[in-house]
């Protein structure tokens, strides 16, 4: 297994020590590997969000080009619509995380 030397801040060193002291991890390598796994997962999720946004934007612009856009009579209506779309996105994300 490859090894690397990494310089840590005092805070991160203490964080690793606390994880080992608590019994959550056996050694510093386990802590670092877990952190890297979480970072890798977050980057995958971020990329999925970007792809979703690109698709949603393309679909929205295509809809507008076809004359199917949505009009709003007030900022309140627009705000409510945007909040509803946001709730859908979070719900979709929650379903994906459970899968």
N, C-alpha and C positions, 0 to 999 in steps of 0.2 A: 504494500500500500504506500503510495507516495506521501512524503512528509513536506511540510512547509514551516518556515519560521514566520511568525506574525507578531508585529508590535501592537500592543493594546494600550488603551488609556487606562488609568487607574480605576475608573468607574467600571469598565468592561472586565478588567481583571477581578474586581470585587464581585461582580455579577456572576462570573464563572465560578468563583470560589463559593459563593452562596448556593449556587445550584448543586455543587458537589457536597457541601456541608449538609444541605437539606436532605440528601439522599436521592434527589431526583435524577442525578447523573453520577456515574462512577468516576469520570475523569474529564479533563478539559476538552479532550477530543470529542467526546459525546456531546458536550454543550455546543461546540462549534459546528459539528455535523448537523445537529438539530436546527441551529440558526440558519445554516446554509439551505437545509431542506425547506424551511419556512420562507426564506428569501426566494428560492426557486419557485415555490408554489405561488407566492405573491406576484412574481414576474409573469408567470403563465396566466394568472387571473387578470392582471393588468392588460396583457396582450389580448385576451378574450374580450375585455371591455372595449378596447380600442376597435377591434374588429366589429363588435356589435354596433358601436357608434357609427362606424363607417357605413355599415349596411343600412342602419336606420336613416342616416343622412341621405344616402343614395336613394332609398325608397321614398323619403320625404320629398326630395327634389323632383324625382320622377312623378310623384303624385301631383305636385304643384304644376309641373309641365303639362300634365293631362287635365288641368283645371279642377283637380279634386282637393285643392287646399282647404284648410279650415280657416274661417274668419272669426274674429273675436270683436265684440262690441265694447269691451272695456279691458283695462289692465287686470281687473279682478278675475275676469273669465280666463284670460291668458294664464294668470298665475295658478288658478285652479287646475287648468289643463296640464300645465307643466308639472305641478305636484302629483297629479294622477299618473302621468307618464313615469315620473321618478319612482312612484310606488310600484308600478309594474316592473321596472328595471330591478328594483331591490327584491321583489318577489321572485322574478326569474333567476336572479343570482342565488337566492336562498335554495331554490329547487336544484340548481346546478351543483351547489356545494354538497347537498345531501346525496346526490347521485354518485 
